[in-house]
Amino acid sequence: MAGESSRRKRHHRYKVLSSQPPLTTVIKRRFTIAAFGRFPTALHHHMTNQSIHKDTKPSAHSRRLLVIDREDESRQSLCAQLRSFGFEVAVEKDGMSGLSRLVNEWNTAPFHGMLVELHVPVLGGLAVLQEMSERFPTVPVIAMSDATHVAKLRQAVNLGAKEYLIKPFDAELFRRKCSSVFLEHDGPRQ
């Protein structure tokens, strides 16, 4: 009699649990809502349909970055290094065109990160960071400038940049910071 009662309880508990969505779905939904609010975007759709395995790290080959820098030589150097790490790279030479491109390509081919020079024309790097923190807070940013603007680099971190680089920078330091910011941080990228 006692065995039959406990069997019924187990069966009832199984029925209740089996009618609920799987735990991974619940976790994904809670994480997605906490991270993005309730607005439907390609990012939201992508994250709710992704696996959440901890042992799976994103590869650079699946990451698309946007580089905003006013100097042609600097942009070319950054792109060459990022491509050698396996990233897909797009470039813009001013803040306004960079933000415009980010917005225009968000639903079709979103960027997983951005490197922005603080002294770009039209719309400066700090203004770009302000806009990013308001409209695209999940996209990690690395701010760049020369040694004479360290205070502005710190301000950039306060505005939401995950990291900063002082130009000219060491290739190994650049690789480590890009890896840390664009590959190792959990969170949505698309």
C-alpha positions in Angstrom: 0.0 0.0 0.0 2.8 2.4 0.9 4.7 1.5 -2.2 1.7 2.1 -4.4 1.2 5.6 -2.9 4.8 6.6 -3.5 4.6 5.3 -7.1 1.5 7.5 -7.7 3.4 10.5 -6.3 6.3 9.8 -8.6 4.0 9.3 -11.6 2.2 12.6 -10.7 5.6 14.4 -10.4 6.7 13.0 -13.7 3.5 14.2 -15.4 3.9 17.7 -14.0 7.5 17.9 -15.0 7.0 16.4 -18.5 4.3 19.0 -19.3 6.8 21.8 -18.6 9.5 22.9 -21.2 12.9 21.3 -20.8 15.2 23.1 -18.3 17.6 24.2 -21.0 14.7 26.1 -22.7 13.7 27.8 -19.5 17.3 28.8 -18.8 17.7 30.1 -22.3 14.5 32.1 -22.1 15.4 33.6 -18.7 18.9 34.5 -19.9 17.6 36.0 -23.2 15.0 38.1 -21.5 17.5 39.3 -18.8 20.1 40.1 -21.5 17.9 41.7 -24.1 14.6 42.7 -22.6 11.5 41.7 -24.6 12.2 43.1 -28.1 12.3 40.6 -30.9 15.5 40.8 -32.9 17.7 38.6 -35.0 19.9 38.5 -31.9 17.1 37.3 -29.7 16.0 34.7 -32.2 19.6 33.5 -32.6 20.2 33.2 -28.8 17.0 31.4 -28.1 17.9 28.7 -30.6 21.5 28.3 -29.6 23.0 25.5 -27.5 24.2 26.7 -24.1 27.1 24.2 -23.6 29.9 25.6 -21.4 32.6 23.5 -23.1 31.9 25.0 -26.5 33.9 28.2 -27.1 33.2 30.3 -30.1 35.8 30.3 -32.7 37.2 33.4 -34.4 36.0 32.0 -37.7 32.4 32.6 -36.6 33.0 36.1 -35.4 32.5 39.3 -37.5 34.2 42.5 -36.3 33.9 46.1 -37.3 37.0 48.4 -37.2 36.5 52.1 -37.1 39.8 54.0 -37.6 40.6 57.2 -39.5 44.1 56.2 -40.6 44.4 54.0 -43.7 47.6 52.3 -42.6 46.3 51.6 -39.1 43.0 50.1 -40.5 44.9 47.9 -42.9 47.3 46.7 -40.2 44.4 46.0 -37.8 42.5 44.1 -40.5 45.5 42.0 -41.4 46.1 41.0 -37.8 42.4 40.3 -37.1 42.1 38.2 -40.2 45.2 36.2 -39.3 43.4 35.4 -36.0 40.5 34.1 -38.0 38.0 37.0 -37.7 35.9 38.3 -40.5 36.6 42.1 -40.6 34.7 45.1 -42.0 36.1 48.6 -41.9 34.9 52.2 -41.7 36.9 55.4 -41.5 34.5 57.6 -39.4 32.1 57.1 -36.5 28.9 58.0 -38.4 29.5 55.5 -41.2 30.5 52.8 -38.7 27.3 53.2 -36.7 25.3 53.4 -39.9 26.8 50.1 -41.1 26.2 48.4 -37.8 22.6 49.4 -37.8 22.0 48.5 -41.5 23.6 45.1 -41.2 22.3 44.1 -37.8 19.5 41.9 -39.0 21.4 40.2 -41.9 25.0 39.9 -40.8 25.4 41.3 -37.2 28.8 42.3 -35.8 30.1 40.4 -32.8 32.5 43.1 -31.7 34.0 46.5 -32.6 37.4 48.2 -32.4 37.0 52.0 -32.4 39.7 54.7 -32.6 38.6 57.6 -30.2 39.6 60.3 -32.6 37.7 59.4 -35.8 36.0 62.2 -37.8 32.3 63.1 -38.1 31.3 61.3 -34.9 34.1 60.7 -32.4 34.9 57.4 -30.7 33.3 58.5 -27.3 30.1 59.4 -29.1 30.2 56.0 -30.9 30.6 54.3 -27.5 27.7 56.2 -26.0 25.5 55.2 -28.8 26.7 51.6 -28.6 26.0 51.4 -24.9 22.4 52.6 -25.5 21.5 50.7 -28.7 23.8 47.7 -28.8 25.0 47.0 -25.2 25.7 43.4 -26.0 28.3 44.1 -28.6 31.8 44.3 -27.0 34.0 47.2 -27.9 37.8 47.8 -27.7 38.7 51.5 -27.7 42.0 52.6 -29.2 44.1 55.8 -29.0 47.7 57.0 -28.6 49.5 57.5 -25.3 48.6 61.2 -25.1 44.9 60.3 -24.6 45.0 57.8 -21.7 42.3 59.8 -19.8 39.9 59.5 -22.8 40.6 55.8 -23.0 39.6 55.4 -19.3 36.5 57.5 -20.1 35.8 55.0 -22.9 35.9 52.1 -20.5 33.4 54.0 -18.2 31.1 54.4 -21.3 31.1 50.6 -21.9 34.3 49.6 -23.7 35.4 46.2 -22.5 39.1 47.0 -23.0 41.4 49.6 -24.5 44.6 49.7 -26.5 47.3 52.3 -26.6 48.8 52.8 -30.1 51.2 51.6 -31.3 50.5 48.3 -29.5 52.3 45.0 -29.3 50.9 42.3 -31.6 50.8 39.7 -28.7 48.9 42.1 -26.4 46.5 42.9 -29.3 45.9 39.2 -29.8 45.3 38.5 -26.1 42.9 41.4 -25.7 40.9 40.5 -28.8 40.7 36.9 -27.7 39.6 38.0 -24.2 37.0 40.4 -25.4 35.6 38.8 -28.5 36.0 35.1 -27.8 36.0 34.4 -24.1 33.3 36.7 -22.9 30.0 34.9 -22.4 27.0 36.6 -23.8 25.3 37.2 -27.0 27.2 38.3 -30.0 24.6 38.2 -32.8 
